[in-house]
């Protein structure tokens, strides 16, 4: 089990060797945790400066201060601490919940996220996106107050002509490598299901993004194939109808799964996948097929309108 970062201790998560300009904020204090940044953000110079060693950020509303005294004063009075997390709770299961918010109303979160994303749209195009915040309520978490902690989020276009169900995704460094990214990916595909259309992440994917998605896709596709009863083979279209993935993503995933795809085709020319080959691949690679998201975890009153 990964160790939980201790209060005021630096996080051990390493940066992904950014190629862009050096960060204008070297370290952030998110609540009680100090960790390094990866990329520059657009914090106002008149409030933050051009290059500072440490920026203090509220873990509930993401308001920022360059000095510790006003930061501590804000934490005592922060309305987000006393109230519930922002937005509508659309999903809740176990220690996790997802809140849907309008990106236009959360500039402070966008500024914070930019420190770890080499993507300008997370700041400049926020009005076109909804954010889906992942909150973790861990009884042994690093924050003494024990309120739910936002540990990451993904953004999604309010209207996508390319069937993108996710634009940017970020798990904050202290909570990375814990499987939380799979929850956000799973939510994005459940939103596709609720919208009634196949979807996938905005492309091109970064190198790290492709690695993460490939692992997620492999488990999702394998699970979709193996849970289909009364069939020994399935077409790509049938798999897509089960997991709401784009056909191109399913094919590219199967090609990475060591001869699972094969060369067999149906009379109409569609590719066919053998359940036996998939089952052998899962066993050989010890793939966990447990779904990261439970359909029953969505709020009963949450309704997604399909885009025209």
N, C-alpha and C positions, 0 to 999 in steps of 0.2 A: 504494500500500500504506500502510495506517495505521501510524503510528509506534508502536513499543513503548514504554510508559512506562519511563523510566529509573529506576534505584534511588533511592528517597527523593525522587522528583519528584512533584509533585501531578498527579493525573489531570485531563485536560481535559474529561471527560464532564460534561455539565450536568444539573442536576436537572429533573424534569418539572413545575415550578411547583406544589409540593404545597399543598393547601388545608387540611391538618390543622394541629395544633399544631406549634410550632417544635421541631426536634430537640433532645433532651437531650444528645446527643453531636454536636459540630460537625464533627469530622473523625475518620476512622479510619486507622490504619496497619495494613494487611494485609500482613504480611511486610515488604517493602521499599517498598511503594507507599502514598502518602498521598492520600486523596480525601475529598470532602465527603459528608455524609449527607443524606438527604432527609426522613426522618420520625423521630419519637421511638420508642424501643424501651423494653423493660421490664427493663433492667439494674438490679440491686438498688442502691438509693440508698446503703446502708451500705458498698458496695464501690466504687461508681463515683461517687456523688454525683448531685445533681439536674441539674447543667449543667456539662459539662466540655468543654474545647477539643479534646482529643485522647485517643483510646482506642487502645491497642495490641492487635491481634488476631493470633493465630497463624494462619498460612495453611494449616496442616495439620489442626489439631484445633479451631480457632476459640476456644480459651481466651483470655480477655481480661484485660488489666492496665491500670491507669491510669498506671503509671510505667514508664519505659523499662528500668530496670535489671532488675527481675524478669521483664520481657518477654524481654529478651535471654538471661537465664539459662534461662528455660523453653524457648526455641527450641533451645538446645544439647542439651536432654535430652528433648524431646518424643518420645513413643513413636510417634506417628503419622508422624513424620519418618523413623524407622528402619524401621518396619513398612510394610505396604502401606496404601493408603487404606481407610477403614472400609467394612464391608458386603461384599456379593457383587458381583463384576464380572459384569454381565449382558451387556455389549456392549463391543466393542473394535474400532476400525477406524482405521488410520493413527495420527494424533497424539491421538486422542480415545478416552475410555472412559467408561462409565456404571456407577456403583455404586449398588445398591439398598440402602437402610438403613431402619430403623424410625425414624420421626420422634420417637418417645418417647425414644429414646436419644441424641438430638442437640439438646439444648436450647441449647447455645452457638451452633450454626449458626442455630437459629430466632431467637435474640436478634439475631444479626448481620443476618440477612435482613430483620428487621422495620425496620431502619434505612432500607430502600429499598422497603418494601412498605406500602401503606396498607390493611393487612388484618390484623385481630386473630387470625384463625384460624391464621395461621402460627406463633403462639406458644401460644394457649390450647387448641387442639384437636389437638395434635400426636400424641396416642396413636391417633387414628383414621386417620393418614396414613402412607404410605411416602414417603420422599424418594428422588429419583433424581439423583445428583450427577454433574455433567459435569466430567471431569478432562481437562486439556489438557497434553500433554507436548511443549512447544516447545523445540527446542535453542537458540533465541535469545531465550528468555523473560526476564522481568525478574528472576527469582530466581536467584541465583548457584548454589544447590545443585542446580538442575535436576530436582528431584523433580516428579512430576505435580502440577499446580496445579488445585484446584477453582475453576472460574470461574463456576459457576452451578448451578442445580438447579430441579426442579419437584416439587411435591407431588401425590399422588394418593390419594384415599380408598381404604382397604383394602376397603370395601364401599360401592358407590355405587348407589342405587336409581334415579338419573337418568342412568345411563350416562356419567358424567363420567370422562374419562380423564386430566384434569389440573385441579388446583384453583388453585394459585399457581405462577407461573413467574418466575424472576429470573436474569438474567445480571448479575454484579457490574459496576459502572460502568466499571472500566478495560478490560473486555473486551467492551463493548457495540459494536454496529454492525460486527461482524465476521462475522455470519451464524451465530453460535453458538445463538441462539434457535431457529433452524429445526431444529437437531439435536435439541433437547429436544422440540419439537413433533412431529418425526418419530418419536422414540422413543415418545411417548405414543400415537400411532396404531398403531405396531407392537405395542404392548402390547394395544391393542384387537383387533388381528388375532390375536394369540396367545390371547387370551381368547375369540375367536370371537363378538364382538358389536360392533355399531356404537357409536361413541363421539364425544365432543367435549369441549371445555373447559367448566368451570363457568361459568354465566351469571348475571347479565349481565356482559359483558366491559367493561373500562375503555376509554376512548377510544383510548389507546395500544395496549391489547391487541387491540382490534378491527382497528386498522390493521395490526398485525403478523400477526394471524391471516388477514386477508383476502388479503394477499400470499402467505402460505403455502398457503392453501386454493386460490387461483387456480392456482398452479403444480401443486398436487396433483391437482386436478380435471382440468385440461387434460392432464396426463400420463396420468391414468387413462383418459381418453377416447381419446387419440391412440395409446396402445399396445395398444388393443383391436383385434384383427385380424378381418377377414372381416365387419365391420359398418360401415355408413356412418352409421347413427344409433343412439343408445343412449337408454334410459330412465333416469330418476333412480335407480331401484332397481338397474339394472345398474351404474351408476357407483358407487353405494354399496358394492356387493359387491366392487368392485375396490379402492377406497381406504379402506373401513371408516369413512367419514364418515356422520354423520346426514343424512337426506334434507333436513331443514330448512336445514342448513348448506350443502349442495350447491346448493339452489335459491337461497338468498340470495347465494351466491358467483357463480353464473351470471348473476344479475340485474345484478351489478356489472361484467359482462364485455361490455358494449356489444353488445346484440342477439344474443348467442350463443344464448340460450335460445329465442327465436322464439315462435311461437304454435301450431306443429304438435303434434298429440296422436295417440296410438294409439287404436284402437277402444275400449280399456278406460278411456280418459280420461287415461292417464299421459303426462306431458310427455316430449318427444323432443328430443334435442340433436344437432345436425349436426356431424360431425367436420370438415367443410370450414370452417365458421364458426369453430370452435375453432382450427384450424390457422392461419387468417388472423389471428385475434386474437393468438395467440402470436407470430407473425412481426412484426406491427405494433408490439406492445409489448415486443418483444425479451425475452421471459420465459425465464429459465433453468429448464429442466425437469429438471435433474439432481437426483435424489433425495438429500436430505441424510443419509439413513440407508440402510445396506445390510442387507438381511435376513440375509445370511450372516455379519454381524458379531456376531450374538447367540451367547452361549456355548451349546455343545451341551447342557450339563446344566441349562440354565435352563428351567424349566417354570412356566407360569402356569396356575393352576387357574381355570376359568371359574366365575363366581359363579352361585349358584342363584337 
